[in-house]
Amino acid sequence: MLSGGYHYALKYKFIFMKLSFQYLFVLFIFIETALIAQEVIHINAKEFKDLLISEQGILLDVRTPEETSLGQINNASTLNFYGDSFEDKLKLIQKNKTVFVYCRSGGRSIKAAKLLLELGQHKVYNLKGGIGAWVKLGFQITEASTDVDENIKVLTSTEFKALIANDKLVLADFHTQWCVPCKKLVPIIEELEIELKQSTDFLRIDVDLSKALADSYEVLAVPTLLLFKNGEIVWRNTGLLSKEELKKTLLEFL
């Protein structure tokens, strides 16, 4: 006959083992779900087109400049898969955004999509068959944008600190030439530069050309806006925002 203490010990051991098994089962389901969520999602051209509209993510063309000059999907950011620092540039894409990636036929985009997930991207869609499948369905392509922001400054840390150390507000726009959200921000900056020229200075910094400067201010994605007052950061934002939103913020700090 079992003693009372031994009986209770067996009872609690059984309960503990049961709870441990349930915990491990839940943990397994969680890990499995997380792994599934981190797989590249391969979709056809029709699905790709529809999701571009509904999810409002970042469209990424990883073909060469020679290929993109023949046409690309509208509003695509361009990063040459074979170019220098390809992985470093992928790191600058906002991690909380869905990325839609494509190439000529799908080979490079699959590799780029997997790399994006490894770098912590939220969700990645790959266009099966590449831009060839897109064109085959009659979907429109445009000429690659060759616009260059002539106001870009390449600055050292010392030069930058000298420019932000004044009584006026200074808005520093950290961006890249290949980023479409960055390009959409250019006319907004240009308009505000005219409207607020008496109170605010504007600086446009190409992260690819001034990497050390961007690193010193922990610019991890583009576009990133930093607002300085008396040499100190008083506000920062990553991602595209409207002219009204940006102007309202600048006026609040005057």
C-alpha positions as CSV (number, residue, x, y, z in Angstrom):
1,M,0.0,0.0,0.0
2,L,1.4,3.4,-1.0
3,S,1.9,6.0,1.7
4,G,0.0,9.3,1.4
5,G,3.2,11.4,0.7
6,Y,4.3,9.0,-2.0
7,H,0.8,9.0,-3.5
8,Y,0.7,12.8,-3.7
9,A,4.2,12.9,-5.1
10,L,3.2,10.6,-8.0
11,K,0.1,12.7,-8.5
12,Y,1.9,16.0,-8.8
13,K,4.7,14.4,-11.0
14,F,1.9,13.2,-13.4
15,I,0.4,16.7,-13.4
16,F,3.8,18.3,-14.0
17,M,4.5,15.9,-16.9
18,K,1.1,16.6,-18.4
19,L,1.6,20.4,-18.3
20,S,5.1,20.1,-19.6
21,F,3.8,18.0,-22.6
22,Q,1.1,20.6,-23.3
23,Y,3.7,23.4,-23.1
24,L,6.0,21.7,-25.5
25,F,3.1,21.0,-27.9
26,V,2.1,24.6,-27.9
27,L,5.7,25.7,-28.3
28,F,6.1,23.3,-31.2
29,I,3.0,24.7,-32.9
30,F,4.2,28.3,-32.4
31,I,7.6,27.5,-33.9
32,E,6.1,25.7,-36.8
33,T,3.8,28.6,-37.5
34,A,6.6,31.1,-37.3
35,L,8.7,29.0,-39.7
36,I,5.8,28.8,-42.2
37,A,5.3,32.6,-41.9
38,Q,8.9,33.1,-42.8
39,E,8.7,31.2,-46.1
40,V,8.8,33.1,-49.4
41,I,5.4,33.3,-50.9
42,H,5.5,32.5,-54.6
43,I,2.6,33.9,-56.6
44,N,1.6,34.3,-60.2
45,A,1.5,37.6,-62.1
46,K,-2.3,38.2,-61.6
47,E,-2.0,37.6,-57.8
48,F,1.2,39.8,-57.7
49,K,-0.7,42.7,-59.4
50,D,-3.7,42.4,-57.1
51,L,-1.7,42.2,-53.9
52,L,0.4,45.2,-54.9
53,I,-2.7,47.2,-54.8
54,S,-4.2,45.7,-51.6
55,E,-1.2,45.4,-49.4
56,Q,0.7,48.7,-50.4
57,G,4.1,47.1,-49.9
58,I,7.5,47.8,-51.4
59,L,8.1,46.7,-55.0
60,L,11.7,45.6,-55.7
61,D,13.3,44.9,-59.1
62,V,16.6,43.1,-58.7
63,R,17.6,43.1,-62.3
64,T,20.6,44.8,-63.8
65,P,20.5,48.5,-65.0
66,E,20.7,47.2,-68.6
67,E,17.6,45.1,-68.0
68,T,15.6,47.8,-66.2
69,S,16.3,50.3,-68.9
70,L,14.1,48.2,-71.2
71,G,11.1,48.6,-68.9
72,Q,9.9,47.8,-65.4
73,I,6.8,47.5,-63.3
74,N,5.6,50.9,-62.2
75,N,7.0,52.3,-58.9
76,A,9.6,49.6,-58.5
77,S,12.7,50.3,-56.5
78,T,15.8,48.9,-58.3
79,L,18.7,47.0,-56.8
80,N,21.1,45.2,-59.0
81,F,21.4,41.6,-57.7
82,Y,25.0,41.5,-59.0
83,G,25.9,45.0,-57.8
84,D,28.2,45.9,-55.0
85,S,26.9,45.8,-51.4
86,F,23.6,44.2,-52.5
87,E,22.9,42.7,-49.1
88,D,23.9,45.9,-47.3
89,K,21.3,47.8,-49.4
90,L,18.6,45.2,-48.7
91,K,19.1,45.9,-45.0
92,L,17.9,49.5,-45.6
93,I,14.4,48.4,-46.6
94,Q,11.9,48.9,-43.9
95,K,11.5,45.6,-42.1
96,N,7.8,46.1,-41.2
97,K,6.8,46.4,-44.9
98,T,5.8,43.7,-47.2
99,V,8.2,43.3,-50.1
100,F,7.2,42.2,-53.7
101,V,10.3,41.1,-55.5
102,Y,10.9,40.2,-59.1
103,C,13.6,39.7,-61.8
104,R,13.6,38.6,-65.4
105,S,12.4,35.0,-64.9
106,G,12.4,34.3,-61.2
107,G,15.8,32.9,-60.4
108,R,17.5,36.0,-58.8
109,S,14.3,37.1,-57.1
110,I,14.0,33.8,-55.3
111,K,17.5,34.2,-53.9
112,A,16.8,37.9,-53.0
113,A,13.5,37.0,-51.3
114,K,15.1,34.3,-49.1
115,L,17.9,36.8,-48.2
116,L,15.3,39.4,-47.3
117,L,13.6,37.0,-44.9
118,E,17.0,36.1,-43.3
119,L,17.5,39.8,-42.8
120,G,14.3,40.1,-40.8
121,Q,11.8,41.2,-43.5
122,H,8.1,41.0,-42.4
123,K,6.7,39.3,-45.5
124,V,8.1,38.6,-49.0
125,Y,6.2,37.8,-52.2
126,N,8.1,36.5,-55.2
127,L,6.8,36.9,-58.8
128,K,6.8,33.4,-60.4
129,G,8.2,33.7,-63.9
130,G,9.4,37.2,-63.3
131,I,8.6,40.3,-65.4
132,G,8.3,37.9,-68.4
133,A,5.1,36.4,-66.9
134,W,3.9,39.9,-66.1
135,V,4.3,41.1,-69.7
136,K,2.8,37.9,-71.1
137,L,-0.5,38.7,-69.4
138,G,-0.5,42.2,-71.0
139,F,0.3,44.1,-67.8
140,Q,1.9,47.5,-68.3
141,I,5.6,48.3,-67.8
142,T,7.3,51.7,-67.8
143,E,10.7,53.0,-68.6
144,A,13.1,53.0,-65.6
145,S,13.4,56.3,-63.9
146,T,16.7,58.1,-64.5
147,D,15.9,61.1,-62.3
148,V,18.8,62.2,-60.1
149,D,18.4,64.5,-57.1
150,E,20.9,67.2,-57.8
151,N,20.7,68.5,-54.2
152,I,22.3,65.4,-52.7
153,K,25.2,66.2,-50.4
154,V,28.1,63.9,-49.5
155,L,29.2,65.0,-46.1
156,T,31.7,64.0,-43.4
157,S,30.5,63.8,-39.8
158,T,32.4,67.1,-39.0
159,E,30.8,68.9,-41.9
160,F,27.4,67.6,-41.0
161,K,27.7,68.7,-37.4
162,A,28.7,72.2,-38.5
163,L,25.6,72.5,-40.6
164,I,23.1,71.4,-37.9
165,A,24.7,73.6,-35.2
166,N,22.7,76.7,-35.8
167,D,19.5,78.5,-34.6
168,K,17.3,77.3,-37.5
169,L,15.7,73.9,-37.6
170,V,17.5,71.5,-39.9
171,L,15.7,68.6,-41.5
172,A,18.1,65.8,-42.8
173,D,16.6,63.5,-45.4
174,F,18.6,60.2,-45.4
175,H,17.7,58.3,-48.6
176,T,19.1,56.4,-51.6
177,Q,18.7,56.8,-55.3
178,W,17.2,53.4,-55.8
179,C,14.4,53.7,-53.3
180,V,11.0,54.7,-54.7
181,P,9.5,56.0,-51.4
182,C,12.6,58.2,-51.2
183,K,12.0,59.6,-54.7
184,K,8.3,60.3,-53.8
185,L,9.6,62.3,-50.8
186,V,11.8,64.6,-53.1
187,P,9.0,66.9,-54.4
188,I,7.6,67.2,-50.8
189,I,11.0,68.3,-49.5
190,E,11.4,70.7,-52.4
191,E,8.1,72.4,-51.8
192,L,8.6,72.8,-48.0
193,E,12.2,74.0,-48.6
194,I,10.6,77.0,-50.4
195,E,7.7,77.5,-48.0
196,L,9.9,77.3,-44.9
197,K,13.2,78.8,-46.1
198,Q,13.2,81.4,-43.4
199,S,13.0,79.0,-40.5
200,T,14.3,75.6,-41.7
201,D,17.3,74.2,-43.6
202,F,17.0,71.0,-45.6
203,L,19.8,68.5,-46.2
204,R,19.6,65.5,-48.5
205,I,22.0,62.7,-47.6
206,D,22.6,59.7,-49.9
207,V,23.1,56.8,-47.5
208,D,25.1,54.8,-50.1
209,L,27.5,57.7,-50.5
210,S,27.7,58.7,-46.8
211,K,27.4,55.4,-45.0
212,A,29.6,56.3,-42.0
213,L,27.4,59.4,-41.4
214,A,24.2,57.4,-41.7
215,D,25.6,54.7,-39.3
216,S,26.5,57.4,-36.7
217,Y,22.9,58.4,-36.5
218,E,21.6,54.8,-36.6
219,V,19.8,55.1,-39.9
220,L,18.7,51.5,-40.5
221,A,16.1,52.0,-43.2
222,V,15.3,54.6,-45.9
223,P,13.9,57.1,-46.2
224,T,14.7,58.4,-42.6
225,L,14.1,62.0,-41.6
226,L,16.0,63.5,-38.7
227,L,15.0,66.9,-37.4
228,F,17.7,68.9,-35.5
229,K,17.4,71.9,-33.3
230,N,20.5,73.4,-31.9
231,G,22.5,70.4,-33.0
232,E,20.2,67.9,-31.2
233,I,17.7,65.4,-32.7
234,V,14.2,66.4,-31.7
235,W,12.2,64.2,-34.0
236,R,12.8,61.3,-36.4
237,N,10.7,59.3,-38.8
238,T,11.3,56.3,-41.1
239,G,9.1,55.9,-44.1
240,L,7.0,58.1,-46.5
241,L,4.7,60.7,-45.1
242,S,2.5,63.4,-46.6
243,K,3.5,67.0,-47.1
244,E,0.8,68.0,-44.6
245,E,2.1,65.7,-41.9
246,L,5.7,66.8,-42.4
247,K,4.8,70.5,-42.5
248,K,2.7,70.2,-39.3
249,T,5.6,68.5,-37.5
250,L,8.1,71.2,-38.6
251,L,5.8,74.0,-37.5
252,E,5.4,72.4,-34.1
253,F,9.1,72.7,-33.4
254,L,9.5,76.3,-34.5
